[in-house]
Amino acid sequence: MMHSRLEPMKTLARRIRRHWQDILTYFDHRCTNAILEGLNGIIQHIKTRARGFRNMDYFSTMIYLTCGKLDLATVTI
């Protein structure tokens, strides 16, 4: 592919060559960071909604409540 005249194919070949060990490691261990990427998406969504939070404690509490999937209906006082 490096001898191709198409620049996107050369870019793909460079990317595959640069990450070749990581690609092979996936087939050995079957681990990805998909769960972390999903949590990051949820936290980014909370961050866009967090314009009204007064400090980082409120923000971190909202992250724990959202990502922890807590059932607040079962909490009794």
C-alpha positions as CSV (number, residue, x, y, z in Angstrom):
1,M,0.0,0.0,0.0
2,M,2.9,2.3,0.5
3,H,3.5,2.3,-3.3
4,S,-0.1,3.4,-3.9
5,R,-0.8,6.8,-5.4
6,L,-3.7,7.2,-3.1
7,E,-2.7,9.2,0.0
8,P,-5.5,7.8,2.2
9,M,-4.1,4.3,1.6
10,K,-0.7,5.4,2.6
11,T,-2.0,6.9,5.7
12,L,-3.8,3.7,6.6
13,A,-0.7,1.7,6.0
14,R,1.3,4.0,8.3
15,R,-1.3,3.8,11.0
16,I,-1.4,-0.1,10.8
17,R,2.4,-0.2,10.9
18,R,2.5,2.2,13.9
19,H,-0.1,0.2,15.9
20,W,0.8,-3.4,14.7
21,Q,1.9,-4.6,18.2
22,D,-1.3,-3.3,19.8
23,I,-3.4,-5.0,17.1
24,L,-1.7,-8.3,17.8
25,T,-2.0,-7.8,21.6
26,Y,-5.8,-7.6,21.2
27,F,-5.9,-11.1,19.7
28,D,-3.9,-12.4,22.6
29,H,-5.8,-10.8,25.5
30,R,-9.1,-9.7,24.0
31,C,-9.1,-6.5,26.0
32,T,-10.2,-3.2,24.8
33,N,-10.9,0.2,26.3
34,A,-14.5,0.3,25.1
35,I,-15.9,0.4,28.7
36,L,-13.7,3.4,29.5
37,E,-14.7,5.1,26.3
38,G,-18.4,4.6,27.2
39,L,-17.9,6.0,30.7
40,N,-16.0,8.9,29.2
41,G,-19.0,9.7,26.9
42,I,-21.3,9.6,29.9
43,I,-19.1,11.9,31.9
44,Q,-18.8,14.3,29.0
45,H,-22.6,14.4,28.7
46,I,-22.8,15.2,32.4
47,K,-20.2,17.9,31.9
48,T,-22.4,19.6,29.3
49,R,-25.3,19.5,31.6
50,A,-23.2,20.7,34.6
51,R,-23.3,24.4,33.8
52,G,-25.2,25.0,37.0
53,F,-23.0,23.1,39.4
54,R,-21.4,25.3,42.0
55,N,-18.2,23.3,42.6
56,M,-16.4,20.1,41.8
57,D,-18.0,18.2,44.7
58,Y,-21.4,18.5,43.0
59,F,-19.9,17.5,39.7
60,S,-18.2,14.4,41.1
61,T,-21.4,13.5,43.0
62,M,-23.4,13.7,39.8
63,I,-20.8,11.4,38.1
64,Y,-21.1,8.9,40.8
65,L,-24.9,8.9,40.8
66,T,-25.1,8.6,37.0
67,C,-22.3,6.1,36.4
68,G,-23.0,4.1,39.5
69,K,-26.6,3.3,38.4
70,L,-27.8,3.7,42.0
71,D,-31.4,3.0,42.7
72,L,-32.4,5.9,44.9
73,A,-36.0,4.6,45.3
74,T,-34.8,1.9,47.7
75,V,-33.1,4.4,50.0
76,T,-35.1,5.0,53.2
77,I,-34.5,7.7,55.7
